[in-house]
Structure formats: C-alpha cells, structure tokens
Amino acid sequence: MIDTVDLTSYQPGYDDYCEQIEKENRVPYSDYEKLENKISIYENFTEDLENVFEESTNDLEKLKYVQALLEDLKGDLEC
C-alpha cells in the first residue's frame, strides 16, 4: 500500500515561505560563539564557587575568595 498526501490542504509557496523564515532567523556564528563563551565562563565560575565552599578554611577566607572570583567574572565578561 502506498502512503498518500493530503493535496487539498497544500498551499503553493508554503515551502518557500518556510525556507525564507528560516534564513531570516539564523544567528550569526560569531554571536553563537560569544554565547558559548559566556556559558563556559559561568560554568567555570560555578565550579570554582562550589570548590570554595568545599574547602575547610574559615568563613572570612571563603568570602575573600568569592570576592576575587566575582571580580574575575566581571573581567571575563567584559572581554
């Protein structure tokens, strides 16, 4: 048995319309690369932050380290 397509609901030009919308909504690779870089920066920051709280140092030292991490994060995001 052969599968059939409902030809009564087909609208001429619909495929071209879909292709045009897809082309217009593409993100430039440089923007994608910037986003991936930011995600990597945040992932590294959260990993470092988790490591700070696993250390067996006093709270003041932990706060100083977190402050340094935040300053590094700001610097990394400005680039």
Contacts in CASP RR format, 6 or more apart in sequence:
PFRMAT RR
TARGET T0000
AUTHOR 0000-0000-0000
METHOD contacts of the structure
MODEL  1
MIDTVDLTSYQPGYDDYCEQIEKENRVPYSDYEKLENKISIYENFTEDLE
NVFEESTNDLEKLKYVQALLEDLKGDLEC
38 77 0 8 1.000
41 73 0 8 1.000
41 76 0 8 1.000
41 77 0 8 1.000
42 73 0 8 1.000
45 69 0 8 1.000
45 72 0 8 1.000
45 73 0 8 1.000
48 69 0 8 1.000
49 66 0 8 1.000
49 69 0 8 1.000
52 62 0 8 1.000
52 65 0 8 1.000
52 66 0 8 1.000
52 69 0 8 1.000
53 62 0 8 1.000
55 62 0 8 1.000
57 65 0 8 1.000
END
